[in-house]
Amino acid sequence: MAFLSSASAYPGAVREVVSTETHMSWVFLVDARAYKLKKPVKYSFLDFSTLSAREADCREEVRLNRRLAPDVYLGVIPLAVGADGLLILGDEGEIVDWLVKMRRLPADKMLDHAIMHATVTPTHINAVAELLARFYRALKPADLTQAAYVAHFAREQEKNESLLSDQRFDLPKTTLNAVLSRLDAVITGEPELLMLRARDGRIVEGHGDLRPDHVCLSAPPVIIDCLEFNRNFRLVDPFDELAFLGMECERLGAPHIGGTLISRCAEQLGDNPSERLIAFYTTFRACLRARLALAHLLEPDPRDPGKWLPLAGSYLAIAERASITLDPREAR
């Protein structure tokens, strides 16, 4: 970490190195470049505990992300120990780790920043919709059965219920029970809403983590940070991803963006997802994000511990609003 935080580690006359930490990586912002180092962690859904696993994941990250950001992901470079015992970026010695090398994107062009600073325009959103529609249109239907697609939601819903209901977090029980019961009613009582999407070949190997902070409003736009470490998490309905992105935009104060993206992509994909399907995806994704926020508090040494419970509460509020459409009594 000390080596990679030093300007002398990198080629050329480097002015500044800024390091940031995510749940599974360290990122080093080096002038016009960014370098990502995987943490040697192991969870139920990924294993970065070995050098070979981290190399494989770096290469997969570059391959997958070049689909939506072809000129951003520059390659994979080794971190080695030279004959003099010092670290060096390159393969001149024993390789001890691997990094993804990227072109650094301007922070003020990211969609989350643009929403918070009121600089998003209809032209921006239309360009993002065009990019995503082209992306989804080029993907082949995933080999996923109807039963397997519904089972995915049932498994994740069970995890959502377990963690969100944990009394240590004291989320509002009335709201939580209403939201979870509405989701349960679809998954167990109306599974055909989801099964038809798989039957009609609508499930593809998509991005997997389509959030505003991964969308750059450059000309043309690019989308980074695909979920590369678990293919199952990338097997999605495009409108599940779009509902997720719209939900995150709503949380930041721009609820209109999701509707625009969904309508534009529906037109270009020749699809017609129902309001009820979009409401289910939005509610489910909000509950999932609430769960993932709370999961940070179960880490031995959580980063920003004061952040996660309020964040989970904001997701639950969005889930409550979206879930009303799933309740036949409210729909009347």
Secondary structure, DSSP 8 states (H G I E B T S, - for coil): -TTTTSGGGSSS----EEEEE-SSEEEEEETTEEEEEE---EETTEE--SHHHHHHHHHHHHHHHTTT-TTTEEEEEEEEE-TTS-EEESSSSEEEEEEEEEE---GGGBHHHHHHTT---HHHHHHHHHHHHHHHHTS-B-S--HHHHHHHHHHHHHHHHHHHT-TTT---HHHHHHHHHHHHHHHHH-THHHHHHHHTT--EE--S---GGGEE--SS-EE-----S-HHHHEE-HHHHHHHHHHHHHHTT-THHHHHHHHHHHHHHT----HHHHHHHHHHHHHHHHHHHHHHTTSSS-SSTTTHHHHHHHHHHHHHHHHGGG-HHHH-
